[in-house]
Amino acid sequence: MGAMARPIEAQPFERSEEAFGDIVGFAGSQEADEMTESELERELEQRVRELKRQLLQDHLDRRGGGAAIGPVRDKAGQERIEVREHERKLRTTFGDVEVRRWGYGAALLRS
């Protein structure tokens, strides 16, 4: 059979948690203290949008490509047993993320 699923990370939201910690650290920083309220608001909006994008990416990574429940067959009824992982970009309201998908094809001939 083809590619196997990637193992699920032990801490799938670690990057999101780190991004949140960075936002909290920034909010209490000298840099933030020196900003006007409107400058601070714009900066926090940008950082929180990136946090939301990272949360979505971490969730999609944790979910994985979604394997088929049963056999996958083509129009002729031939079973497609070669599994290949594909990634594609997905544009969201938070920004671009990558989504993994599983593709099923005929067995590859190996020499």
JOPE-V796534 format. One record per residue. RES is the residue in one letter. PSI is psi as a letter, one per 20 degrees, with the letter a starting at -180 (none if undefined). NEAR is the number of other ideal C-beta (glycine too) atoms within 10 Angstrom. Layout:
res: <RES;RES>
psi: <PSI;PSI>
near: <NEAR;NEAR>
This chain:
res: <M;G;A;M;A;R;P;I;E;A;Q;P;F;E;R;S;E;E;A;F;G;D;I;V;G;F;A;G;S;Q;E;A;D;E;M;T;E;S;E;L;E;R;E;L;E;Q;R;V;R;E;L;K;R;Q;L;L;Q;D;H;L;D;R;R;G;G;G;A;A;I;G;P;V;R;D;K;A;G;Q;E;R;I;E;V;R;E;H;E;R;K;L;R;T;T;F;G;D;V;E;V;R;R;W;G;Y;G;A;A;L;L;R;S>
psi: <r;b;q;q;q;q;q;p;q;h;m;i;k;g;h;g;h;g;g;g;h;h;g;g;g;g;h;j;r;h;g;h;h;i;q;r;g;h;g;g;g;g;g;h;g;g;h;h;g;h;g;h;g;h;g;g;g;h;g;h;g;h;h;a;i;n;q;q;h;a;q;p;q;a;h;i;j;p;p;o;i;o;p;p;p;q;q;q;q;p;p;r;i;i;a;p;r;p;p;q;q;p;q;p;a;q;p;q;p;p;none>
near: <7;15;13;9;13;11;7;10;12;6;9;13;16;11;16;19;14;11;19;16;10;13;14;9;10;14;14;9;11;6;11;14;9;9;14;8;7;8;11;16;11;12;16;15;10;10;15;14;13;15;19;15;18;20;18;18;20;20;13;16;18;11;12;15;18;11;11;10;6;5;9;17;11;11;5;5;6;11;11;16;14;14;18;13;15;11;10;9;9;13;8;13;8;16;14;10;19;11;16;16;12;17;14;17;13;11;12;9;5;4;2>
